[in-house]
Amino acid sequence: MKIEVLERIFSEKKGSCLSIIIPQHTLSRERMLNVEIYRKAIRKAKSLLKRKENDPVIIETMLAKLESLNNAFNPDVALNGIGLFISKNIAERVNFPFAVKEKIIVDSSFETRDLYYLRQLMTPYYIVALTKKSVHLYLAQGEDLTEIKDGQFPMQYQEEYEYERASFGTSFGFSQKGFEKDKRTGIKSRIDLFFKKAAEQLTPYVEKNHHPLILAGTKEMIAEFKSQSVLPKKIDGEIIGPFKEDELYRLRTKAYASLIKHQKLEINAKINDFIEKDTVKHLAKGIQEVWQAAHQGRGLTLLVEKDYKQISYLRESDPSLYLRAPKGKYTLVPDAVDEIIETVLEKGGHVFFTEDNKLRSFNSIALLLRY
């Protein structure tokens, strides 16, 4: 999944947009249920589309696109969730590496909450795959993995250990053992130099882009690489095991899981930062405070629980957000949280999602203020 695809889905805001988000089981003993879960969701989606859309030509076009996406469904692949996004102009399938709730919606735009969370997890990052004979560097983003081949990487270790034939003396056994020990010491020293050179060549990539860095290899190889004093920055994750060049799918899957773990730690750090700045001057919290601050353009960074939604109400010429229908004439806001997210992004702020129940002290949503 590429960022460009997500941006196309975000920007579609005309005509009927069908969003189908389907949870799936990943454990093998439960995976047999996935087919029926999927089929039921598709049946619901078809029925909803026929009720919501009046143009039979558009219905036929969208159902044909849905059928085409259905053909790619593989129940044997372990996924946490699947998203199908269909309109007159778009037909995209998205795999979610996190748990999702079923959502089947026809509206003038797509259901984007899970997509925004996915985009948060699609930070580009580097994978350094280590063996005694080579160092490979990969640039990864989401499900995409590309090896960097630019003259600096990959690096191949060339064994150039030269030694003289052991001489026969008064104690051949002793001479042979000493020779083997010396050889092993020499090889380790050369591997250390090899890894030091690799760390030096890695530095410009990391310092330029500031992408997270994941190490992959055996415990021994990772420990030797980390012992180099020229490492460009802290290591953001490690995945253990030998990874052959024909095992890129396994490498990508494990590295992505390591990145998600790292990003959860980053989000926890942001939550702690918000707690430290929890004053009226620096922070708005709760849906009503955050709504006003966001629309005033004061939002710098928004933290919100991934599945938090809130039906709300507005009155003309009144900036306040009501959680209950006010007296007199009012406008219904189906989900004020989505409106806040869009507003913060449009005004140049940043949005980060947390897991559910992580922001209970902020009533599920908080906004760090510019002023």
C-alpha angles and dihedrals in degrees: 000000000000127000089236090063092053091049090053090053092048092051097051104105106147132084127353115339117190116204119188116181114180127187117221136194118241100190112094095230091055099037092089087073092061096081094057092043089053095046093049091051091050092050091051091048094052092049093048093049092053090051096046102040120065100187109088092200092056090046091053092047094049094045089053090053090048091052091051091053090047090061089066094057111118115183091193093067113088109233133160092216146346129219126198117191118188135172136143088281104028139057112170135158119206128192115212120212091200137058116281136186122234112266125172111178138162112196142133089274136024127270099257109173096098090042092056089050089049091051089053088057092049096080109145112249141174127243118200110198111200132199133152089256104040149012118214124190122207132186110213134186121173108311094346121098123181126180115225111232109173109129093274095065143071096043121201123204112229114201107222098161107150121193139168121245110265111261121227110243139152091298112032093172092055092047092050094049091048090049093051091048090049091049093051090049090050093050092049090049090052092048089051089053090047092053091044089055090048091051090049092051091047093056098079092053094052097040092050099048104022090216119161114265124224123188120211126191144075118319089253094053094045092049091050092048093048090052090069111106093211096067107142097225144336116306112250097198146353132211118195126218140066111284117199121205091252092055098071093130091058091045092050094047095050093042092051090051089051091050092051089052090051092049092052088057089050091052090049088054090053090050090053090049090053090049090054091049095045099135131118089249096055108025141045116198135183124040097276097050092043092049093057096043092048093051090047088059093244096122117116102161127007123203116191136164110254098239099032112130131169131190108215144169137229133200124209114266090006117109093197122107116224124208092196127046107271125219117273128014117349143162122236117231106201093201120005091186093064089048090052092049092052092045095051091049093046090052093052100262130132128247127205127180127215132195115270118283093019093111102044092129088058095043091253098301137060136171126207107218130228092211 
